[in-house]
Amino acid sequence: MTTEKIKGPASYFPSIEKKYGRPIYDWQEIVRKHYPAKHMELVSMLKSEHGMGHGHANAVVAHTLAQDKQPAS
């Protein structure tokens, strides 16, 4: 029996939810409330306003932008 391993930004989601105590959906809503903003502006916002680490913030932003097909400029 083979279990497919989750790859990309979503692979961080279980640890993000555990560490920061909120579901990914909540974090995505926070990101969306700051549109339009550039990728790194959104990452910086999660880090400075919510104390999220860079890798976790980047994973949430990358996944959310990809879902919403926003320019990642």
mmCIF file of the N, C-alpha and C atoms, coordinates in Angstrom:
data_MODEL
# 
_entry.id   MODEL 
# 
loop_
_atom_site.group_PDB 
_atom_site.id 
_atom_site.type_symbol 
_atom_site.label_atom_id 
_atom_site.label_alt_id 
_atom_site.label_comp_id 
_atom_site.label_asym_id 
_atom_site.label_entity_id 
_atom_site.label_seq_id 
_atom_site.pdbx_PDB_ins_code 
_atom_site.Cartn_x 
_atom_site.Cartn_y 
_atom_site.Cartn_z 
_atom_site.occupancy 
_atom_site.B_iso_or_equiv 
_atom_site.pdbx_formal_charge 
_atom_site.auth_seq_id 
_atom_site.auth_comp_id 
_atom_site.auth_asym_id 
_atom_site.auth_atom_id 
_atom_site.pdbx_PDB_model_num 
ATOM 1   N N  . MET A 1 1  ? 0.852  -1.176 0.000  1.00 0.00 ? 1  MET A N  1 
ATOM 2   C CA . MET A 1 1  ? 0.000  0.000  0.000  1.00 0.00 ? 1  MET A CA 1 
ATOM 3   C C  . MET A 1 1  ? 0.895  1.235  0.000  1.00 0.00 ? 1  MET A C  1 
ATOM 4   N N  . THR A 1 2  ? 0.663  2.119  -0.964 1.00 0.00 ? 2  THR A N  1 
ATOM 5   C CA . THR A 1 2  ? 1.469  3.321  -1.089 1.00 0.00 ? 2  THR A CA 1 
ATOM 6   C C  . THR A 1 2  ? 0.634  4.540  -0.736 1.00 0.00 ? 2  THR A C  1 
ATOM 7   N N  . THR A 1 3  ? 1.152  5.355  0.164  1.00 0.00 ? 3  THR A N  1 
ATOM 8   C CA . THR A 1 3  ? 0.485  6.601  0.529  1.00 0.00 ? 3  THR A CA 1 
ATOM 9   C C  . THR A 1 3  ? 1.202  7.729  -0.176 1.00 0.00 ? 3  THR A C  1 
ATOM 10  N N  . GLU A 1 4  ? 0.448  8.529  -0.925 1.00 0.00 ? 4  GLU A N  1 
ATOM 11  C CA . GLU A 1 4  ? 1.058  9.643  -1.639 1.00 0.00 ? 4  GLU A CA 1 
ATOM 12  C C  . GLU A 1 4  ? 1.444  10.730 -0.648 1.00 0.00 ? 4  GLU A C  1 
ATOM 13  N N  . LYS A 1 5  ? 2.689  11.167 -0.712 1.00 0.00 ? 5  LYS A N  1 
ATOM 14  C CA . LYS A 1 5  ? 3.190  12.194 0.190  1.00 0.00 ? 5  LYS A CA 1 
ATOM 15  C C  . LYS A 1 5  ? 2.764  13.564 -0.325 1.00 0.00 ? 5  LYS A C  1 
ATOM 16  N N  . ILE A 1 6  ? 2.285  14.394 0.580  1.00 0.00 ? 6  ILE A N  1 
ATOM 17  C CA . ILE A 1 6  ? 1.889  15.753 0.216  1.00 0.00 ? 6  ILE A CA 1 
ATOM 18  C C  . ILE A 1 6  ? 3.152  16.552 -0.076 1.00 0.00 ? 6  ILE A C  1 
ATOM 19  N N  . LYS A 1 7  ? 3.133  17.271 -1.182 1.00 0.00 ? 7  LYS A N  1 
ATOM 20  C CA . LYS A 1 7  ? 4.300  18.036 -1.594 1.00 0.00 ? 7  LYS A CA 1 
ATOM 21  C C  . LYS A 1 7  ? 3.951  19.522 -1.658 1.00 0.00 ? 7  LYS A C  1 
ATOM 22  N N  . GLY A 1 8  ? 4.982  20.343 -1.764 1.00 0.00 ? 8  GLY A N  1 
ATOM 23  C CA . GLY A 1 8  ? 4.785  21.776 -1.930 1.00 0.00 ? 8  GLY A CA 1 
ATOM 24  C C  . GLY A 1 8  ? 4.335  22.449 -0.645 1.00 0.00 ? 8  GLY A C  1 
ATOM 25  N N  . PRO A 1 9  ? 3.756  23.655 -0.786 1.00 0.00 ? 9  PRO A N  1 
ATOM 26  C CA . PRO A 1 9  ? 3.361  24.429 0.401  1.00 0.00 ? 9  PRO A CA 1 
ATOM 27  C C  . PRO A 1 9  ? 2.426  23.686 1.344  1.00 0.00 ? 9  PRO A C  1 
ATOM 28  N N  . ALA A 1 10 ? 1.537  22.862 0.795  1.00 0.00 ? 10 ALA A N  1 
ATOM 29  C CA . ALA A 1 10 ? 0.559  22.153 1.635  1.00 0.00 ? 10 ALA A CA 1 
ATOM 30  C C  . ALA A 1 10 ? 1.226  21.201 2.622  1.00 0.00 ? 10 ALA A C  1 
ATOM 31  N N  . SER A 1 11 ? 2.458  20.790 2.349  1.00 0.00 ? 11 SER A N  1 
ATOM 32  C CA . SER A 1 11 ? 3.143  19.881 3.275  1.00 0.00 ? 11 SER A CA 1 
ATOM 33  C C  . SER A 1 11 ? 3.419  20.550 4.624  1.00 0.00 ? 11 SER A C  1 
ATOM 34  N N  . TYR A 1 12 ? 3.402  21.873 4.663  1.00 0.00 ? 12 TYR A N  1 
ATOM 35  C CA . TYR A 1 12 ? 3.619  22.613 5.911  1.00 0.00 ? 12 TYR A CA 1 
ATOM 36  C C  . TYR A 1 12 ? 2.349  22.787 6.733  1.00 0.00 ? 12 TYR A C  1 
ATOM 37  N N  . PHE A 1 13 ? 1.187  22.563 6.131  1.00 0.00 ? 13 PHE A N  1 
ATOM 38  C CA . PHE A 1 13 ? -0.066 22.932 6.783  1.00 0.00 ? 13 PHE A CA 1 
ATOM 39  C C  . PHE A 1 13 ? -0.306 22.279 8.137  1.00 0.00 ? 13 PHE A C  1 
ATOM 40  N N  . PRO A 1 14 ? -0.066 20.975 8.307  1.00 0.00 ? 14 PRO A N  1 
ATOM 41  C CA . PRO A 1 14 ? -0.307 20.395 9.648  1.00 0.00 ? 14 PRO A CA 1 
ATOM 42  C C  . PRO A 1 14 ? 0.530  21.070 10.735 1.00 0.00 ? 14 PRO A C  1 
ATOM 43  N N  . SER A 1 15 ? 1.795  21.358 10.445 1.00 0.00 ? 15 SER A N  1 
ATOM 44  C CA . SER A 1 15 ? 2.627  21.997 11.471 1.00 0.00 ? 15 SER A CA 1 
ATOM 45  C C  . SER A 1 15 ? 2.242  23.456 11.683 1.00 0.00 ? 15 SER A C  1 
ATOM 46  N N  . ILE A 1 16 ? 1.775  24.131 10.643 1.00 0.00 ? 16 ILE A N  1 
ATOM 47  C CA . ILE A 1 16 ? 1.316  25.527 10.788 1.00 0.00 ? 16 ILE A CA 1 
ATOM 48  C C  . ILE A 1 16 ? 0.090  25.560 11.695 1.00 0.00 ? 16 ILE A C  1 
ATOM 49  N N  . GLU A 1 17 ? -0.863 24.679 11.429 1.00 0.00 ? 17 GLU A N  1 
ATOM 50  C CA . GLU A 1 17 ? -2.079 24.643 12.245 1.00 0.00 ? 17 GLU A CA 1 
ATOM 51  C C  . GLU A 1 17 ? -1.757 24.321 13.700 1.00 0.00 ? 17 GLU A C  1 
ATOM 52  N N  . LYS A 1 18 ? -0.841 23.382 13.921 1.00 0.00 ? 18 LYS A N  1 
ATOM 53  C CA . LYS A 1 18 ? -0.479 22.994 15.286 1.00 0.00 ? 18 LYS A CA 1 
ATOM 54  C C  . LYS A 1 18 ? 0.260  24.129 16.003 1.00 0.00 ? 18 LYS A C  1 
ATOM 55  N N  . LYS A 1 19 ? 1.225  24.733 15.321 1.00 0.00 ? 19 LYS A N  1 
ATOM 56  C CA . LYS A 1 19 ? 2.059  25.748 15.961 1.00 0.00 ? 19 LYS A CA 1 
ATOM 57  C C  . LYS A 1 19 ? 1.310  27.043 16.240 1.00 0.00 ? 19 LYS A C  1 
ATOM 58  N N  . TYR A 1 20 ? 0.449  27.462 15.306 1.00 0.00 ? 20 TYR A N  1 
ATOM 59  C CA . TYR A 1 20 ? -0.195 28.771 15.438 1.00 0.00 ? 20 TYR A CA 1 
ATOM 60  C C  . TYR A 1 20 ? -1.657 28.689 15.858 1.00 0.00 ? 20 TYR A C  1 
ATOM 61  N N  . GLY A 1 21 ? -2.196 27.482 15.999 1.00 0.00 ? 21 GLY A N  1 
ATOM 62  C CA . GLY A 1 21 ? -3.511 27.285 16.596 1.00 0.00 ? 21 GLY A CA 1 
ATOM 63  C C  . GLY A 1 21 ? -4.705 27.725 15.776 1.00 0.00 ? 21 GLY A C  1 
ATOM 64  N N  . ARG A 1 22 ? -4.527 27.867 14.467 1.00 0.00 ? 22 ARG A N  1 
ATOM 65  C CA . ARG A 1 22 ? -5.644 28.247 13.601 1.00 0.00 ? 22 ARG A CA 1 
ATOM 66  C C  . ARG A 1 22 ? -5.612 27.376 12.359 1.00 0.00 ? 22 ARG A C  1 
ATOM 67  N N  . PRO A 1 23 ? -6.789 27.076 11.803 1.00 0.00 ? 23 PRO A N  1 
ATOM 68  C CA . PRO A 1 23 ? -6.803 26.292 10.564 1.00 0.00 ? 23 PRO A CA 1 
ATOM 69  C C  . PRO A 1 23 ? -6.256 27.106 9.386  1.00 0.00 ? 23 PRO A C  1 
ATOM 70  N N  . ILE A 1 24 ? -5.772 26.413 8.382  1.00 0.00 ? 24 ILE A N  1 
ATOM 71  C CA . ILE A 1 24 ? -5.212 27.075 7.204  1.00 0.00 ? 24 ILE A CA 1 
ATOM 72  C C  . ILE A 1 24 ? -6.229 28.016 6.579  1.00 0.00 ? 24 ILE A C  1 
ATOM 73  N N  . TYR A 1 25 ? -7.492 27.628 6.595  1.00 0.00 ? 25 TYR A N  1 
ATOM 74  C CA . TYR A 1 25 ? -8.536 28.493 6.031  1.00 0.00 ? 25 TYR A CA 1 
ATOM 75  C C  . TYR A 1 25 ? -8.482 29.886 6.655  1.00 0.00 ? 25 TYR A C  1 
ATOM 76  N N  . ASP A 1 26 ? -8.305 29.962 7.977  1.00 0.00 ? 26 ASP A N  1 
ATOM 77  C CA . ASP A 1 26 ? -8.225 31.266 8.654  1.00 0.00 ? 26 ASP A CA 1 
ATOM 78  C C  . ASP A 1 26 ? -7.034 32.072 8.147  1.00 0.00 ? 26 ASP A C  1 
ATOM 79  N N  . TRP A 1 27 ? -5.893 31.414 8.007  1.00 0.00 ? 27 TRP A N  1 
ATOM 80  C CA . TRP A 1 27 ? -4.702 32.118 7.528  1.00 0.00 ? 27 TRP A CA 1 
ATOM 81  C C  . TRP A 1 27 ? -4.899 32.610 6.101  1.00 0.00 ? 27 TRP A C  1 
ATOM 82  N N  . GLN A 1 28 ? -5.568 31.795 5.278  1.00 0.00 ? 28 GLN A N  1 
ATOM 83  C CA . GLN A 1 28 ? -5.826 32.214 3.904  1.00 0.00 ? 28 GLN A CA 1 
ATOM 84  C C  . GLN A 1 28 ? -6.755 33.424 3.867  1.00 0.00 ? 28 GLN A C  1 
ATOM 85  N N  . GLU A 1 29 ? -7.725 33.472 4.747  1.00 0.00 ? 29 GLU A N  1 
ATOM 86  C CA . GLU A 1 29 ? -8.625 34.623 4.802  1.00 0.00 ? 29 GLU A CA 1 
ATOM 87  C C  . GLU A 1 29 ? -7.866 35.890 5.206  1.00 0.00 ? 29 GLU A C  1 
ATOM 88  N N  . ILE A 1 30 ? -6.924 35.755 6.133  1.00 0.00 ? 30 ILE A N  1 
ATOM 89  C CA . ILE A 1 30 ? -6.095 36.899 6.528  1.00 0.00 ? 30 ILE A CA 1 
ATOM 90  C C  . ILE A 1 30 ? -5.296 37.401 5.334  1.00 0.00 ? 30 ILE A C  1 
ATOM 91  N N  . VAL A 1 31 ? -4.704 36.474 4.586  1.00 0.00 ? 31 VAL A N  1 
ATOM 92  C CA . VAL A 1 31 ? -3.938 36.853 3.391  1.00 0.00 ? 31 VAL A CA 1 
ATOM 93  C C  . VAL A 1 31 ? -4.852 37.562 2.396  1.00 0.00 ? 31 VAL A C  1 
ATOM 94  N N  . ARG A 1 32 ? -6.017 37.006 2.136  1.00 0.00 ? 32 ARG A N  1 
ATOM 95  C CA . ARG A 1 32 ? -6.939 37.578 1.147  1.00 0.00 ? 32 ARG A CA 1 
ATOM 96  C C  . ARG A 1 32 ? -7.414 38.976 1.526  1.00 0.00 ? 32 ARG A C  1 
ATOM 97  N N  . LYS A 1 33 ? -7.532 39.248 2.808  1.00 0.00 ? 33 LYS A N  1 
ATOM 98  C CA . LYS A 1 33 ? -7.957 40.586 3.259  1.00 0.00 ? 33 LYS A CA 1 
ATOM 99  C C  . LYS A 1 33 ? -6.919 41.648 2.940  1.00 0.00 ? 33 LYS A C  1 
ATOM 100 N N  . HIS A 1 34 ? -5.700 41.228 2.638  1.00 0.00 ? 34 HIS A N  1 
ATOM 101 C CA . HIS A 1 34 ? -4.621 42.172 2.331  1.00 0.00 ? 34 HIS A CA 1 
ATOM 102 C C  . HIS A 1 34 ? -4.367 42.309 0.830  1.00 0.00 ? 34 HIS A C  1 
ATOM 103 N N  . TYR A 1 35 ? -5.219 41.693 0.005  1.00 0.00 ? 35 TYR A N  1 
ATOM 104 C CA . TYR A 1 35 ? -5.108 41.889 -1.451 1.00 0.00 ? 35 TYR A CA 1 
ATOM 105 C C  . TYR A 1 35 ? -5.494 43.323 -1.776 1.00 0.00 ? 35 TYR A C  1 
ATOM 106 N N  . PRO A 1 36 ? -4.988 43.920 -2.822 1.00 0.00 ? 36 PRO A N  1 
ATOM 107 C CA . PRO A 1 36 ? -3.886 43.394 -3.615 1.00 0.00 ? 36 PRO A CA 1 
ATOM 108 C C  . PRO A 1 36 ? -2.565 43.735 -2.942 1.00 0.00 ? 36 PRO A C  1 
ATOM 109 N N  . ALA A 1 37 ? -1.721 42.787 -2.830 1.00 0.00 ? 37 ALA A N  1 
ATOM 110 C CA . ALA A 1 37 ? -0.379 42.990 -2.276 1.00 0.00 ? 37 ALA A CA 1 
ATOM 111 C C  . ALA A 1 37 ? 0.540  41.982 -2.939 1.00 0.00 ? 37 ALA A C  1 
ATOM 112 N N  . LYS A 1 38 ? 1.790  42.298 -2.952 1.00 0.00 ? 38 LYS A N  1 
ATOM 113 C CA . LYS A 1 38 ? 2.777  41.396 -3.543 1.00 0.00 ? 38 LYS A CA 1 
ATOM 114 C C  . LYS A 1 38 ? 3.089  40.250 -2.585 1.00 0.00 ? 38 LYS A C  1 
ATOM 115 N N  . HIS A 1 39 ? 3.594  39.183 -3.155 1.00 0.00 ? 39 HIS A N  1 
ATOM 116 C CA . HIS A 1 39 ? 3.906  37.966 -2.391 1.00 0.00 ? 39 HIS A CA 1 
ATOM 117 C C  . HIS A 1 39 ? 4.703  38.278 -1.119 1.00 0.00 ? 39 HIS A C  1 
ATOM 118 N N  . MET A 1 40 ? 5.823  38.956 -1.258 1.00 0.00 ? 40 MET A N  1 
ATOM 119 C CA . MET A 1 40 ? 6.680  39.196 -0.092 1.00 0.00 ? 40 MET A CA 1 
ATOM 120 C C  . MET A 1 40 ? 6.063  40.179 0.892  1.00 0.00 ? 40 MET A C  1 
ATOM 121 N N  . GLU A 1 41 ? 5.191  41.065 0.432  1.00 0.00 ? 41 GLU A N  1 
ATOM 122 C CA . GLU A 1 41 ? 4.472  41.952 1.355  1.00 0.00 ? 41 GLU A CA 1 
ATOM 123 C C  . GLU A 1 41 ? 3.532  41.123 2.236  1.00 0.00 ? 41 GLU A C  1 
ATOM 124 N N  . LEU A 1 42 ? 2.890  40.136 1.635  1.00 0.00 ? 42 LEU A N  1 
ATOM 125 C CA . LEU A 1 42 ? 1.989  39.262 2.386  1.00 0.00 ? 42 LEU A CA 1 
ATOM 126 C C  . LEU A 1 42 ? 2.768  38.400 3.379  1.00 0.00 ? 42 LEU A C  1 
ATOM 127 N N  . VAL A 1 43 ? 3.918  37.894 2.959  1.00 0.00 ? 43 VAL A N  1 
ATOM 128 C CA . VAL A 1 43 ? 4.774  37.100 3.855  1.00 0.00 ? 43 VAL A CA 1 
ATOM 129 C C  . VAL A 1 43 ? 5.205  37.967 5.039  1.00 0.00 ? 43 VAL A C  1 
ATOM 130 N N  . SER A 1 44 ? 5.648  39.185 4.765  1.00 0.00 ? 44 SER A N  1 
ATOM 131 C CA . SER A 1 44 ? 6.093  40.099 5.828  1.00 0.00 ? 44 SER A CA 1 
ATOM 132 C C  . SER A 1 44 ? 4.966  40.416 6.801  1.00 0.00 ? 44 SER A C  1 
ATOM 133 N N  . MET A 1 45 ? 3.742  40.575 6.292  1.00 0.00 ? 45 MET A N  1 
ATOM 134 C CA . MET A 1 45 ? 2.595  40.857 7.139  1.00 0.00 ? 45 MET A CA 1 
ATOM 135 C C  . MET A 1 45 ? 2.340  39.696 8.100  1.00 0.00 ? 45 MET A C  1 
ATOM 136 N N  . LEU A 1 46 ? 2.364  38.455 7.597  1.00 0.00 ? 46 LEU A N  1 
ATOM 137 C CA . LEU A 1 46 ? 2.142  37.303 8.477  1.00 0.00 ? 46 LEU A CA 1 
ATOM 138 C C  . LEU A 1 46 ? 3.235  37.198 9.533  1.00 0.00 ? 46 LEU A C  1 
ATOM 139 N N  . LYS A 1 47 ? 4.454  37.511 9.154  1.00 0.00 ? 47 LYS A N  1 
ATOM 140 C CA . LYS A 1 47 ? 5.564  37.450 10.092 1.00 0.00 ? 47 LYS A CA 1 
ATOM 141 C C  . LYS A 1 47 ? 5.454  38.541 11.157 1.00 0.00 ? 47 LYS A C  1 
ATOM 142 N N  . SER A 1 48 ? 5.223  39.780 10.743 1.00 0.00 ? 48 SER A N  1 
ATOM 143 C CA . SER A 1 48 ? 5.242  40.898 11.688 1.00 0.00 ? 48 SER A CA 1 
ATOM 144 C C  . SER A 1 48 ? 3.963  40.999 12.523 1.00 0.00 ? 48 SER A C  1 
ATOM 145 N N  . GLU A 1 49 ? 2.821  40.738 11.911 1.00 0.00 ? 49 GLU A N  1 
ATOM 146 C CA . GLU A 1 49 ? 1.552  40.907 12.632 1.00 0.00 ? 49 GLU A CA 1 
ATOM 147 C C  . GLU A 1 49 ? 1.096  39.654 13.368 1.00 0.00 ? 49 GLU A C  1 
ATOM 148 N N  . HIS A 1 50 ? 1.591  38.481 12.940 1.00 0.00 ? 50 HIS A N  1 
ATOM 149 C CA . HIS A 1 50 ? 1.101  37.231 13.520 1.00 0.00 ? 50 HIS A CA 1 
ATOM 150 C C  . HIS A 1 50 ? 2.211  36.333 14.051 1.00 0.00 ? 50 HIS A C  1 
ATOM 151 N N  . GLY A 1 51 ? 3.461  36.779 13.968 1.00 0.00 ? 51 GLY A N  1 
ATOM 152 C CA . GLY A 1 51 ? 4.578  36.029 14.527 1.00 0.00 ? 51 GLY A CA 1 
ATOM 153 C C  . GLY A 1 51 ? 4.885  34.724 13.816 1.00 0.00 ? 51 GLY A C  1 
ATOM 154 N N  . MET A 1 52 ? 4.480  34.623 12.566 1.00 0.00 ? 52 MET A N  1 
ATOM 155 C CA . MET A 1 52 ? 4.700  33.390 11.819 1.00 0.00 ? 52 MET A CA 1 
ATOM 156 C C  . MET A 1 52 ? 6.129  33.359 11.284 1.00 0.00 ? 52 MET A C  1 
ATOM 157 N N  . GLY A 1 53 ? 6.723  32.190 11.264 1.00 0.00 ? 53 GLY A N  1 
ATOM 158 C CA . GLY A 1 53 ? 8.058  32.040 10.705 1.00 0.00 ? 53 GLY A CA 1 
ATOM 159 C C  . GLY A 1 53 ? 8.041  32.228 9.200  1.00 0.00 ? 53 GLY A C  1 
ATOM 160 N N  . HIS A 1 54 ? 9.198  32.532 8.621  1.00 0.00 ? 54 HIS A N  1 
ATOM 161 C CA . HIS A 1 54 ? 9.271  32.838 7.193  1.00 0.00 ? 54 HIS A CA 1 
ATOM 162 C C  . HIS A 1 54 ? 8.792  31.676 6.314  1.00 0.00 ? 54 HIS A C  1 
ATOM 163 N N  . GLY A 1 55 ? 9.262  30.477 6.584  1.00 0.00 ? 55 GLY A N  1 
ATOM 164 C CA . GLY A 1 55 ? 8.872  29.335 5.760  1.00 0.00 ? 55 GLY A CA 1 
ATOM 165 C C  . GLY A 1 55 ? 7.379  29.056 5.807  1.00 0.00 ? 55 GLY A C  1 
ATOM 166 N N  . HIS A 1 56 ? 6.800  29.145 6.988  1.00 0.00 ? 56 HIS A N  1 
ATOM 167 C CA . HIS A 1 56 ? 5.366  28.918 7.140  1.00 0.00 ? 56 HIS A CA 1 
ATOM 168 C C  . HIS A 1 56 ? 4.571  30.016 6.442  1.00 0.00 ? 56 HIS A C  1 
ATOM 169 N N  . ALA A 1 57 ? 4.982  31.269 6.647  1.00 0.00 ? 57 ALA A N  1 
ATOM 170 C CA . ALA A 1 57 ? 4.284  32.390 6.009  1.00 0.00 ? 57 ALA A CA 1 
ATOM 171 C C  . ALA A 1 57 ? 4.368  32.256 4.488  1.00 0.00 ? 57 ALA A C  1 
ATOM 172 N N  . ASN A 1 58 ? 5.529  31.930 3.986  1.00 0.00 ? 58 ASN A N  1 
ATOM 173 C CA . ASN A 1 58 ? 5.719  31.775 2.548  1.00 0.00 ? 58 ASN A CA 1 
ATOM 174 C C  . ASN A 1 58 ? 4.832  30.658 1.995  1.00 0.00 ? 58 ASN A C  1 
ATOM 175 N N  . ALA A 1 59 ? 4.710  29.559 2.721  1.00 0.00 ? 59 ALA A N  1 
ATOM 176 C CA . ALA A 1 59 ? 3.880  28.435 2.274  1.00 0.00 ? 59 ALA A CA 1 
ATOM 177 C C  . ALA A 1 59 ? 2.411  28.843 2.196  1.00 0.00 ? 59 ALA A C  1 
ATOM 178 N N  . VAL A 1 60 ? 1.906  29.543 3.205  1.00 0.00 ? 60 VAL A N  1 
ATOM 179 C CA . VAL A 1 60 ? 0.507  29.980 3.203  1.00 0.00 ? 60 VAL A CA 1 
ATOM 180 C C  . VAL A 1 60 ? 0.257  30.940 2.044  1.00 0.00 ? 60 VAL A C  1 
ATOM 181 N N  . VAL A 1 61 ? 1.142  31.913 1.869  1.00 0.00 ? 61 VAL A N  1 
ATOM 182 C CA . VAL A 1 61 ? 0.974  32.906 0.808  1.00 0.00 ? 61 VAL A CA 1 
ATOM 183 C C  . VAL A 1 61 ? 1.057  32.242 -0.566 1.00 0.00 ? 61 VAL A C  1 
ATOM 184 N N  . ALA A 1 62 ? 2.054  31.402 -0.787 1.00 0.00 ? 62 ALA A N  1 
ATOM 185 C CA . ALA A 1 62 ? 2.213  30.755 -2.085 1.00 0.00 ? 62 ALA A CA 1 
ATOM 186 C C  . ALA A 1 62 ? 0.986  29.912 -2.438 1.00 0.00 ? 62 ALA A C  1 
ATOM 187 N N  . HIS A 1 63 ? 0.496  29.155 -1.478 1.00 0.00 ? 63 HIS A N  1 
ATOM 188 C CA . HIS A 1 63 ? -0.664 28.299 -1.730 1.00 0.00 ? 63 HIS A CA 1 
ATOM 189 C C  . HIS A 1 63 ? -1.911 29.142 -1.998 1.00 0.00 ? 63 HIS A C  1 
ATOM 190 N N  . THR A 1 64 ? -2.107 30.196 -1.223 1.00 0.00 ? 64 THR A N  1 
ATOM 191 C CA . THR A 1 64 ? -3.286 31.047 -1.385 1.00 0.00 ? 64 THR A CA 1 
ATOM 192 C C  . THR A 1 64 ? -3.261 31.768 -2.724 1.00 0.00 ? 64 THR A C  1 
ATOM 193 N N  . LEU A 1 65 ? -2.111 32.333 -3.086 1.00 0.00 ? 65 LEU A N  1 
ATOM 194 C CA . LEU A 1 65 ? -2.006 33.012 -4.379 1.00 0.00 ? 65 LEU A CA 1 
ATOM 195 C C  . LEU A 1 65 ? -2.237 32.045 -5.533 1.00 0.00 ? 65 LEU A C  1 
ATOM 196 N N  . ALA A 1 66 ? -1.718 30.837 -5.417 1.00 0.00 ? 66 ALA A N  1 
ATOM 197 C CA . ALA A 1 66 ? -1.917 29.842 -6.480 1.00 0.00 ? 66 ALA A CA 1 
ATOM 198 C C  . ALA A 1 66 ? -3.384 29.473 -6.599 1.00 0.00 ? 66 ALA A C  1 
ATOM 199 N N  . GLN A 1 67 ? -4.063 29.318 -5.471 1.00 0.00 ? 67 GLN A N  1 
ATOM 200 C CA . GLN A 1 67 ? -5.493 28.995 -5.491 1.00 0.00 ? 67 GLN A CA 1 
ATOM 201 C C  . GLN A 1 67 ? -6.296 30.107 -6.154 1.00 0.00 ? 67 GLN A C  1 
ATOM 202 N N  . ASP A 1 68 ? -5.943 31.332 -5.824 1.00 0.00 ? 68 ASP A N  1 
ATOM 203 C CA . ASP A 1 68 ? -6.710 32.486 -6.298 1.00 0.00 ? 68 ASP A CA 1 
ATOM 204 C C  . ASP A 1 68 ? -6.194 33.019 -7.636 1.00 0.00 ? 68 ASP A C  1 
ATOM 205 N N  . LYS A 1 69 ? -5.092 32.450 -8.102 1.00 0.00 ? 69 LYS A N  1 
ATOM 206 C CA . LYS A 1 69 ? -4.458 32.855 -9.350 1.00 0.00 ? 69 LYS A CA 1 
ATOM 207 C C  . LYS A 1 69 ? -4.177 34.356 -9.405 1.00 0.00 ? 69 LYS A C  1 
ATOM 208 N N  . GLN A 1 70 ? -3.714 34.877 -8.267 1.00 0.00 ? 70 GLN A N  1 
ATOM 209 C CA . GLN A 1 70 ? -3.294 36.279 -8.191 1.00 0.00 ? 70 GLN A CA 1 
ATOM 210 C C  . GLN A 1 70 ? -1.873 36.391 -8.741 1.00 0.00 ? 70 GLN A C  1 
ATOM 211 N N  . PRO A 1 71 ? -1.520 37.514 -9.326 1.00 0.00 ? 71 PRO A N  1 
ATOM 212 C CA . PRO A 1 71 ? -0.129 37.677 -9.754 1.00 0.00 ? 71 PRO A CA 1 
ATOM 213 C C  . PRO A 1 71 ? 0.795  37.595 -8.552 1.00 0.00 ? 71 PRO A C  1 
ATOM 214 N N  . ALA A 1 72 ? 1.854  36.835 -8.663 1.00 0.00 ? 72 ALA A N  1 
ATOM 215 C CA . ALA A 1 72 ? 2.805  36.657 -7.562 1.00 0.00 ? 72 ALA A CA 1 
ATOM 216 C C  . ALA A 1 72 ? 3.981  37.603 -7.706 1.00 0.00 ? 72 ALA A C  1 
ATOM 217 N N  . SER A 1 73 ? 3.773  38.748 -8.319 1.00 0.00 ? 73 SER A N  1 
ATOM 218 C CA . SER A 1 73 ? 4.859  39.695 -8.568 1.00 0.00 ? 73 SER A CA 1 
ATOM 219 C C  . SER A 1 73 ? 5.379  40.337 -7.317 1.00 0.00 ? 73 SER A C  1 
# 
